[in-house]
Amino acid sequence: MNGIFDSHAHYDDQRFEEDRAELLSRIHREGVEYIMTIGADLQSSRAACSIAEQYDFIYFAAGIHPEQAAEAPEDYLQALRRLAAHPKCRAIGEIGLDYYWAENPPKERQLALFEEQLLLARELELPVIIHDREAHADTMALLRKYRPRGVLHCFSGSAEMACEAVRLGLYLGFTGAITFKNARKAPEAAKAIPEDRLLIETDCPYMAPEPYRGRRCDSGMLPRVVQRLAELRGTTAQEIAAATNRNARRLFGIE
């Protein structure tokens, strides 16, 4: 399968330290045409930038993940502006809300950073990569308010939420979770939206699809996601690969 665009990966993760260069070269040869590697704080955003500088086919996003909201320094917006000036930075992310863990930063802190980064993306005319976990209502409220360009990554909401997100102009990203036997909402959402709003992603090293579940994920596993989406939508795997590639290049401004 050719022309795959992994729209959300974390190749700065320590789990790739031993074989990152070999892995990235191999999966590119085997059909992964582009990768977006995503920051979660300033350190990982800088690491993502460094990786993107080494590979023509890799771009990056810079942002503060909600789980890292409490650690963001006072001048984090200035630091993100500097990273966003890099020609290979194509989005602000990963940003958003995560109410799953009780020990996460307080909601007020998460909401403040999410809103500040949405405003930064608007200022810089960049799309956003949005993390939404157990926070659908607050996430959608801010998306209705600011109407950013961007993607709801690892989409976990209902088909109704998916359709509203599309009406707001957003894309939806689907991971290996859509292949899990207990997946319910994501398959319905993937069937409900137009083809031109569909993205594929790994969120690697997390979310490996079946039959690799529990292993370290990488972009070479995306054909499993593509095949599952093709089954759900009644089309071919190559059509899904081509459509999601076009969509990601459009969103991230890659010719």
Salt bridges, closest charged atoms under 4 A:
ASP13 OD1 - ARG15 NE 3.02
GLU17 OE2 - ARG20 NH2 2.83
ASP19 OD1 - ARG216 NH1 2.92
GLU22 OE2 - ARG26 NE 3.48
GLU30 OE1 - ARG26 NH1 3.43
GLU53 OE2 - HIS86 NE2 2.90
GLU94 OE1 - HIS8 NE2 3.14
GLU94 OE1 - HIS10 NE2 3.27
GLU94 OE2 - HIS65 NE2 3.54
GLU94 OE2 - HIS131 ND1 2.82
GLU94 OE2 - HIS153 NE2 3.02
ASP98 OD2 - HIS131 NE2 2.73
GLU115 OE2 - LYS145 NZ 2.89
GLU123 OE2 - ARG81 NE 2.97
ASP132 OD2 - HIS136 ND1 2.62
GLU164 OE2 - ARG144 NE 2.53
GLU188 OE2 - LYS191 NZ 3.25
GLU195 OE1 - ARG246 NH2 3.84
GLU201 OE2 - HIS153 ND1 2.53
ASP203 OD1 - HIS8 NE2 3.54
ASP203 OD1 - HIS10 NE2 3.18
GLU210 OE2 - ARG213 NH1 3.97
GLU231 OE1 - ARG228 NH1 3.22
GLU239 OE2 - ARG246 NH2 3.67
